[in-house]
Amino acid sequence: MAKKVLNNIRKLRLENNGMTQAELAEKIDATRQTVNAIEAAKYAPSLELAFKIADVFGEPLEMVFEYKLTEK
């Protein structure tokens, strides 16, 4: 068992008029590849980037990200 940063980014993008990863990346001053890696839980964002993502969706941080125990 390991802890991992999970997220609801894909769900939130789709709820926001089907926002693309590239559109989100532009809003948070990151690359689409970074957004893809975060969304796939392959990369944990910096605290600043996590707050920027939450701000884009108008959601509190804990509604976008979750630190959860997962199986490897």
C-alpha positions as CSV (number, residue, x, y, z in Angstrom):
1,M,0.0,0.0,0.0
2,A,1.2,3.5,-0.8
3,K,-0.2,7.0,-0.6
4,K,-0.8,8.9,-3.8
5,V,-2.2,12.3,-4.8
6,L,-5.4,11.6,-6.7
7,N,-7.6,14.2,-8.4
8,N,-10.9,15.1,-10.1
9,I,-9.4,17.2,-12.8
10,R,-10.8,15.2,-15.8
11,K,-14.3,15.3,-14.3
12,L,-14.0,19.1,-13.6
13,R,-12.7,19.8,-17.1
14,L,-15.6,18.0,-18.7
15,E,-18.1,19.8,-16.4
16,N,-16.5,23.1,-17.6
17,N,-17.7,23.0,-21.2
18,G,-15.3,20.2,-22.1
19,M,-12.2,22.2,-21.3
20,T,-9.2,20.6,-22.9
21,Q,-5.9,19.8,-21.1
22,A,-4.3,22.4,-23.3
23,E,-6.8,25.1,-22.3
24,L,-6.3,24.3,-18.6
25,A,-2.5,24.3,-19.1
26,E,-2.7,27.8,-20.6
27,K,-4.7,29.1,-17.6
28,I,-2.2,27.7,-15.1
29,D,0.9,28.6,-17.1
30,A,2.0,25.0,-17.5
31,T,2.3,22.5,-20.4
32,R,-0.4,20.2,-21.6
33,Q,2.0,17.3,-20.8
34,T,2.2,18.5,-17.2
35,V,-1.6,18.6,-16.9
36,N,-1.8,15.1,-18.4
37,A,0.7,13.7,-15.9
38,I,-1.1,15.3,-13.0
39,E,-4.5,14.2,-14.2
40,A,-3.2,10.6,-14.6
41,A,-1.8,10.7,-11.1
42,K,1.8,10.1,-12.4
43,Y,3.0,13.4,-11.0
44,A,2.0,15.4,-7.9
45,P,1.8,19.1,-8.6
46,S,3.5,21.7,-6.5
47,L,1.3,23.4,-3.9
48,E,1.2,26.6,-6.0
49,L,0.1,24.7,-9.1
50,A,-2.5,22.7,-7.2
51,F,-4.0,26.0,-5.9
52,K,-4.0,27.4,-9.5
53,I,-5.9,24.4,-10.8
54,A,-8.4,24.6,-8.0
55,D,-8.8,28.3,-8.7
56,V,-9.6,27.8,-12.4
57,F,-12.5,25.5,-11.4
58,G,-13.6,27.7,-8.5
59,E,-13.3,24.8,-6.1
60,P,-11.6,24.3,-2.8
61,L,-8.3,22.4,-3.0
62,E,-9.8,19.3,-1.2
63,M,-12.5,19.0,-3.9
64,V,-9.9,18.8,-6.6
65,F,-7.1,16.8,-4.9
66,E,-7.0,13.9,-2.4
67,Y,-4.1,12.3,-0.7
68,K,-5.2,8.7,-0.5
69,L,-3.9,5.2,0.4
70,T,-3.8,3.1,-2.7
71,E,-2.6,-0.3,-3.8
72,K,0.6,-0.2,-5.9
